Amino acid sequence: MWGCQSGTGHGQLFEQEEIGDRIPSQFLRLLQSLAGDTADQNIIKLMWINQLDPIRRAGIAAKPGNTKLEDLARIADNIKDAIMPEP
């Protein structure tokens, strides 16, 4: 299920993972690592986007569909910094 390596148990870890306190790019790298090389990148993208807050989701939704996932992650990282800069 989800295009992951089902025999290794990584698929279950992948599906249960949450963003928590991670920045979006860290969470994306974690999902990619858990999913392995054979995972469908569209599934990873969907799982990743579903864990983002609504402001970040809206921000990256405005980008063209051919934008690389890593670039979307950097944009999502920067959205919070632009809205709520740390002191």
Secondary structure as UniProt FT lines:
FT   TURN            2..3
FT   HELIX           6..8
FT   HELIX           10..16
FT   TURN            20..21
FT   HELIX           24..35
FT   TURN            37..38
FT   HELIX           41..51
FT   HELIX           54..61
FT   TURN            65..66
FT   HELIX           69..83
//
